[in-house]
Structure formats: C-alpha cells, structure tokens
Amino acid sequence: MLFKRELKCNFRAFAVTTLISAFLVVYIISMAPTFGTDIQQILDMKMPKELQNAIGMKGLDYSNASSFYAIAFSYVYLFLAIYVAGAFAAVVSKEFSDKTAEYLFSLPAKRSRIIITKLLVVSLYVLTSVLIIFVGSLIAFTAFIDQDYSQTAIALISLAWLMGALFFGALAFFISSLTAQSKSASLVSIGVVVGMYLLQVIISMNGDISFLKYISPFDWFKGSDILKYVSLDLKYCMVCIALSALFIWVGIRRFMKMDVLV
C-alpha cells in the first residue's frame, strides 16, 4: 500500500523531468547532421571560451557526433539534480509538515522500513528516468547519426547522471532531517544544487580556485572528460558513493528519533 502510494505521489515530477531531459538530449543529437563541425564556429561567436569550458564543452571534437551528447550533459545533470534534491527533501519531511507522520508511523511496520521504502520509490524513479534518457539517446543516435559512436561512453555518461543525482538526493534527504518543514528543506536543497552548479562555473572560469573542484559535485563528472577517456574518475565515484551512503544513514537515524508531533 505504501509503495503504491509513493509511486503515485512522485509520478508527476518524475514524468516532467524525464520528458524534458529526454527531449533535450534527442533534440541536440538530431542537430549533429545539420551543424556538424560548424557548431564550434557558432559557439565561438555566441559564447566565450571560458563559458564553454564551464559547461563542459572544452576539447570536444564535433566531427564526432558523440560530442553533441556532451553538450547536453551539464543541462541534464542540473535538471536531474534539482528534481532529485526536491524529491528526496520532501519524501519524509513532508509527512511531518503535513501532520501525517503520526498516522504513517502508526502502521504495522517499523519506522525505518517505512522511511527506506519511501527512499527506494524515489530512487527507483531516478533510475527509471536515467534509463529512459539513455534508451532515448540510443534511439536518437540510430535514427539521426550514420557514423559510429561509443555506446560505452553514452552508458558512462548515464551512470554519471545517476550517481551525481543520487548524491544530491542523499544530501537533500540529510538537509530535510534537520527541519520538519518540507518546503524549507526543498528550497534549501534546490538552492544548494544551484549554488554547486554556479560554483563549478566559477571554478572553470578561474584557474586560481581550481582546488575547489574537489568539493563541487558538478566537477566530479564532466561529459567532455567521459567522452575523451571513456571512463569515470574512480576517486570521485568512491567519494560520491561514500558521501551518499553517509547522508542517507545519518538522515534515517535523525528521522527515526524525530518527534511525530513536531
């Protein structure tokens, strides 16, 4: 019953985010045959080199259609991070702010199981969203691109989206455990995502503060780097997974102890 309830409650945001992201990716891939290598000249006229670097366009070879996929990387990453942060921030805190936590936790199930079930539903939606975008990308490449492309790189980009988005979700869940107000938790969490994105833009445009990339999740995964090396940076993957697990664990413990009458 709880699982179906959570599926229904979280469906709309999932559908909107997935459709927008998938459409963006398919649209950008479809432009590859039209613009080809001319896209670099267009970008140079419209966008400073520093800004191109900031949004992950540095060093892309537009004779390779896969490079167009990297253009969409940072935008999809941002969309997914905002969606997941908002969803994870509200998944439990909303029950407290709406005064339904007392009923929910009175169900014949442990509080920890209820919280984990709610988290699993949101995580399932995140995974499904990334899979849909990935499959849509492969279909778009098949439909619009005649040349060979690296399916491994496309898969790794999708994996980067998944890990990055779940990290922001875990962070948002932890933030929500600090307050019983879901709206405040969601706004703060989304603000953190946008702030982190702006931080990576600033870092990319100013080499003097490049050391800050270690605390910037948007710098952990770059579409251009994934295409170039066809791999993910192992140390960043480990940091991402470890911090995500820590935030979830701490968040669950805090919600376990929270008074339902708050």
C-alpha positions as CSV (number, residue, x, y, z in Angstrom):
1,M,0.0,0.0,0.0
2,L,2.7,2.5,1.0
3,F,4.8,1.6,-2.1
4,K,1.9,2.3,-4.5
5,R,1.0,5.5,-2.6
6,E,4.6,6.8,-3.0
7,L,4.6,5.8,-6.7
8,K,1.5,7.9,-7.3
9,C,2.7,10.9,-5.3
10,N,6.1,11.1,-7.0
11,F,5.0,10.3,-10.6
12,R,4.3,13.8,-11.9
13,A,7.7,15.3,-11.1
14,F,9.3,12.2,-12.5
15,A,7.4,12.4,-15.7
16,V,8.0,16.1,-16.3
17,T,11.7,15.9,-15.6
18,T,12.2,12.8,-17.7
19,L,10.3,14.1,-20.7
20,I,12.2,17.5,-20.7
21,S,15.6,15.8,-20.3
22,A,14.9,13.2,-22.9
23,F,13.6,15.8,-25.4
24,L,16.6,18.0,-24.9
25,V,19.0,15.1,-25.5
26,V,17.2,13.8,-28.6
27,Y,16.9,17.4,-30.0
28,I,20.7,18.1,-29.5
29,I,21.6,14.7,-31.1
30,S,19.3,15.5,-34.1
31,M,21.2,18.7,-34.7
32,A,24.5,16.9,-35.3
33,P,24.0,16.1,-39.0
34,T,22.8,19.7,-39.7
35,F,25.6,21.6,-37.9
36,G,28.5,19.2,-37.9
37,T,31.8,20.9,-37.2
38,D,30.3,24.3,-37.9
39,I,28.8,24.2,-34.4
40,Q,32.2,25.2,-33.0
41,Q,32.2,28.4,-35.0
42,I,28.7,29.2,-33.9
43,L,29.6,28.6,-30.3
44,D,32.7,30.8,-30.5
45,M,30.5,33.7,-31.8
46,K,27.8,33.2,-29.2
47,M,29.7,32.1,-26.2
48,P,33.1,33.0,-24.6
49,K,35.6,30.2,-24.4
50,E,35.6,30.4,-20.6
51,L,31.8,29.7,-20.5
52,Q,32.2,26.8,-23.0
53,N,34.7,25.3,-20.6
54,A,32.4,26.0,-17.6
55,I,29.6,24.0,-19.1
56,G,31.7,21.1,-20.3
57,M,32.3,21.9,-23.9
58,K,36.1,22.2,-23.7
59,G,38.0,20.0,-26.1
60,L,35.0,18.5,-27.9
61,D,35.5,17.2,-31.4
62,Y,32.3,18.0,-33.3
63,S,33.3,15.8,-36.2
64,N,32.3,13.0,-33.8
65,A,28.5,13.0,-33.2
66,S,29.0,11.9,-29.6
67,S,30.3,15.3,-28.8
68,F,26.8,16.7,-29.3
69,Y,25.7,14.4,-26.5
70,A,28.3,16.0,-24.2
71,I,26.7,19.4,-24.9
72,A,23.5,18.2,-23.1
73,F,25.4,16.6,-20.2
74,S,25.6,19.5,-17.8
75,Y,22.0,20.6,-18.5
76,V,20.5,17.2,-17.9
77,Y,22.8,16.8,-14.9
78,L,21.4,20.0,-13.5
79,F,17.7,19.1,-14.3
80,L,18.1,15.7,-12.7
81,A,19.9,17.1,-9.6
82,I,17.2,19.7,-9.0
83,Y,14.4,17.1,-9.4
84,V,16.0,14.5,-7.2
85,A,17.0,17.0,-4.5
86,G,13.4,18.3,-4.3
87,A,12.0,14.7,-4.2
88,F,14.4,13.4,-1.6
89,A,14.0,16.5,0.6
90,A,10.2,16.1,0.7
91,V,10.0,12.3,0.8
92,V,9.9,12.1,4.6
93,S,9.8,15.7,5.9
94,K,6.5,16.3,4.0
95,E,4.8,13.8,6.3
96,F,5.9,15.9,9.3
97,S,5.0,19.2,7.9
98,D,1.6,17.9,6.7
99,K,1.0,16.3,10.1
100,T,0.5,12.8,8.6
101,A,3.7,11.3,10.2
102,E,1.8,10.2,13.2
103,Y,-0.6,8.1,11.1
104,L,2.1,6.9,8.8
105,F,4.4,5.7,11.6
106,S,1.4,4.0,13.4
107,L,1.2,1.5,10.5
108,P,2.2,-2.1,11.4
109,A,5.7,-1.7,10.2
110,K,9.0,-0.3,11.6
111,R,9.6,3.3,11.1
112,S,12.9,2.5,9.5
113,R,11.2,0.2,7.0
114,I,8.7,3.0,6.1
115,I,11.5,5.5,5.5
116,I,13.5,3.1,3.5
117,T,10.5,2.2,1.3
118,K,9.9,5.9,0.6
119,L,13.5,6.4,-0.3
120,L,13.5,3.3,-2.6
121,V,10.5,4.6,-4.5
122,V,12.2,7.9,-5.3
123,S,15.4,6.1,-6.1
124,L,13.5,3.8,-8.5
125,Y,12.1,6.8,-10.3
126,V,15.6,8.3,-10.6
127,L,17.0,5.1,-12.1
128,T,14.0,4.8,-14.4
129,S,14.4,8.4,-15.6
130,V,18.1,7.9,-16.4
131,L,17.3,4.6,-18.2
132,I,14.6,6.3,-20.3
133,I,17.0,9.1,-21.2
134,F,19.7,6.5,-22.1
135,V,17.4,4.4,-24.3
136,G,16.0,7.6,-25.9
137,S,19.6,8.6,-26.7
138,L,20.4,5.3,-28.3
139,I,17.3,5.5,-30.4
140,A,18.2,9.1,-31.4
141,F,21.7,8.1,-32.4
142,T,20.3,5.2,-34.5
143,A,17.7,7.5,-36.2
144,F,19.9,10.6,-36.9
145,I,23.5,9.5,-36.9
146,D,25.2,7.5,-39.7
147,Q,28.7,7.3,-38.2
148,D,29.9,5.1,-35.4
149,Y,29.6,6.3,-31.8
150,S,30.7,4.9,-28.4
151,Q,27.8,3.2,-26.6
152,T,30.2,2.7,-23.7
153,A,30.7,6.5,-23.3
154,I,27.0,7.1,-23.6
155,A,26.4,4.5,-20.9
156,L,29.0,6.0,-18.6
157,I,27.5,9.5,-19.0
158,S,24.2,8.0,-17.9
159,L,25.9,6.4,-15.0
160,A,27.4,9.7,-14.0
161,W,24.0,11.3,-14.1
162,L,22.6,8.6,-11.9
163,M,25.4,8.8,-9.3
164,G,25.5,12.6,-9.3
165,A,21.7,12.9,-9.0
166,L,21.6,10.4,-6.1
167,F,24.3,12.2,-4.3
168,F,22.3,15.4,-4.4
169,G,19.3,13.4,-3.3
170,A,21.1,12.0,-0.3
171,L,22.4,15.4,0.6
172,A,18.8,16.8,0.3
173,F,17.5,14.0,2.5
174,F,20.1,14.8,5.2
175,I,19.2,18.5,5.0
176,S,15.5,17.7,5.4
177,S,16.2,15.7,8.5
178,L,17.4,19.0,10.1
179,T,14.0,20.6,9.9
180,A,10.4,19.4,10.0
181,Q,9.3,21.9,7.3
182,S,9.4,20.2,3.9
183,K,9.1,23.5,1.9
184,S,12.1,24.9,3.7
185,A,14.1,21.7,3.2
186,S,13.2,21.6,-0.5
187,L,14.1,25.2,-1.1
188,V,17.4,24.9,0.7
189,S,18.3,21.7,-1.1
190,I,17.5,23.1,-4.5
191,G,19.4,26.2,-3.6
192,V,22.4,24.0,-2.7
193,V,22.2,22.3,-6.1
194,V,22.1,25.6,-8.0
195,G,24.9,27.0,-5.8
196,M,27.1,24.0,-6.5
197,Y,26.4,24.4,-10.3
198,L,27.4,28.1,-10.2
199,L,30.5,27.1,-8.1
200,Q,31.7,24.8,-10.9
201,V,31.1,27.5,-13.5
202,I,33.2,29.9,-11.4
203,I,35.9,27.3,-10.9
204,S,36.0,26.5,-14.6
205,M,36.4,30.2,-15.4
206,N,39.0,30.9,-12.8
207,G,42.0,28.6,-12.6
208,D,43.3,30.1,-9.4
209,I,40.5,28.3,-7.4
210,S,40.6,25.0,-9.3
211,F,41.3,23.3,-6.0
212,L,37.7,23.8,-5.1
213,K,36.6,21.3,-7.7
214,Y,37.1,18.6,-5.1
215,I,34.0,19.9,-3.2
216,S,32.0,20.5,-6.4
217,P,29.9,17.5,-7.5
218,F,29.4,19.1,-10.9
219,D,33.1,18.9,-11.4
220,W,33.3,15.3,-10.4
221,F,31.7,14.2,-13.7
222,K,32.2,16.1,-17.0
223,G,30.7,14.9,-20.2
224,S,33.7,16.0,-22.3
225,D,36.1,14.1,-20.0
226,I,33.9,11.0,-20.1
227,L,33.9,11.1,-23.9
228,K,37.6,11.7,-24.1
229,Y,38.8,8.9,-21.7
230,V,35.7,6.7,-21.9
231,S,35.8,6.2,-18.2
232,L,34.8,7.8,-14.9
233,D,37.2,9.0,-12.3
234,L,37.3,6.2,-9.7
235,K,38.2,8.5,-6.8
236,Y,35.3,10.8,-7.4
237,C,33.0,7.8,-7.8
238,M,34.1,6.4,-4.5
239,V,33.7,9.8,-2.8
240,C,30.2,10.2,-4.4
241,I,29.0,6.8,-3.2
242,A,30.5,7.1,0.3
243,L,29.1,10.5,1.0
244,S,25.7,9.5,-0.4
245,A,25.6,6.4,1.9
246,L,26.7,8.6,4.9
247,F,24.0,11.3,4.2
248,I,21.3,8.6,3.9
249,W,22.4,6.8,7.0
250,V,22.5,10.0,9.1
251,G,19.2,11.2,7.7
252,I,17.4,7.9,8.6
253,R,18.8,8.0,12.1
254,R,17.6,11.5,12.6
255,F,14.1,10.8,11.3
256,M,14.0,7.7,13.5
257,K,14.4,9.9,16.5
258,M,12.2,12.8,15.4
259,D,9.0,13.5,17.3
260,V,6.0,13.0,15.1
261,L,4.2,15.8,16.8
262,V,6.8,18.4,15.6
